[in-house]
């Protein structure tokens, strides 16, 4: 199992940050490798909601099936992700720190194929850098929206 984790503090309350994590169109705005997201179930995000995400990174295209397994706005979002080569869990915890939000994201990944397991160390290091970049973009996006 490979794990990446990163935290940021965003100058906005958790209820202003949470929609950027849970709504597909919002995620497209700050997740650098996310190219497409297609909701597979109807209605607003909730436990059991499913979608298909398409990521492009390092010249690779990967489609992931995603399902919300914990949904507690505005403090917790946990999503199970799977493809033919990977099983993962993404957990995003939001904590109020005065008028700010501390967002901590943890991504735990298990690679299914032998080839993917061989590359796991390199892929995990890249995923850590991408997570840090993405959360910085999210922080900027939310803070600019909050100040308008």
Residue pairs with C-beta under 8 A, 6 or more apart in sequence:
1 108
1 109
1 110
2 108
2 109
2 110
2 111
2 120
2 121
2 123
2 124
2 127
3 106
3 107
3 108
3 109
3 124
4 106
4 107
4 109
4 124
4 127
4 128
4 131
5 104
5 105
5 106
5 107
5 131
6 104
6 105
6 128
6 131
6 132
6 135
7 102
7 103
7 104
7 105
7 135
8 102
8 103
8 135
8 136
8 138
8 139
9 97
9 100
9 101
9 102
9 103
9 139
10 17
10 100
10 101
10 103
10 138
10 139
10 142
10 143
11 99
11 100
11 142
11 143
11 146
12 99
12 100
12 101
12 142
12 143
12 145
12 146
13 74
13 96
13 99
13 100
13 101
14 74
14 75
14 94
14 95
14 96
14 101
15 73
15 74
16 101
16 142
16 145
16 146
17 74
17 94
17 101
17 103
17 138
17 142
18 73
18 74
18 75
18 77
18 94
19 26
20 26
20 27
20 29
20 30
20 138
20 141
20 142
21 27
21 77
21 92
21 103
22 45
22 68
22 71
22 73
22 77
23 45
24 37
24 38
24 39
24 51
25 37
27 34
27 37
28 34
28 37
29 141
30 134
30 137
30 138
30 141
31 134
31 137
32 130
32 133
32 134
32 137
33 55
33 56
33 57
33 130
34 53
34 54
34 55
35 54
35 55
35 56
35 61
36 52
36 53
36 54
37 51
37 52
37 53
37 54
38 51
38 52
38 53
39 49
39 50
39 51
40 50
40 51
40 52
41 48
41 49
41 50
41 51
43 49
45 68
45 71
46 68
46 71
47 68
47 69
47 70
47 71
48 67
48 68
49 67
49 68
49 71
50 65
50 66
50 67
50 68
51 65
51 66
52 63
52 64
52 65
52 66
53 63
53 64
53 66
53 81
54 61
54 62
54 63
54 64
55 61
55 62
55 63
55 64
56 62
57 126
57 130
58 126
62 83
62 85
62 86
63 83
64 81
64 82
64 83
64 86
64 88
65 81
65 82
65 83
66 79
66 80
66 81
67 79
67 80
68 77
68 78
68 79
69 78
69 79
69 80
69 89
70 76
70 77
70 78
70 91
71 77
71 78
74 94
75 93
75 94
75 95
76 91
76 92
76 93
76 94
77 90
77 91
77 92
78 89
78 90
78 91
78 92
79 89
79 90
79 91
80 87
80 88
80 89
81 87
81 88
81 89
81 90
82 88
84 112
84 113
85 111
85 112
85 113
85 116
86 109
86 110
86 111
86 112
86 116
87 109
87 110
87 112
88 107
88 108
88 109
88 110
89 107
89 108
90 105
90 106
90 107
91 105
91 106
91 107
92 103
92 104
92 105
93 103
93 104
93 106
94 101
94 102
94 103
95 101
95 102
95 104
96 102
103 135
103 138
105 131
105 135
107 127
107 131
109 120
109 124
109 127
111 117
111 119
111 120
111 123
116 123
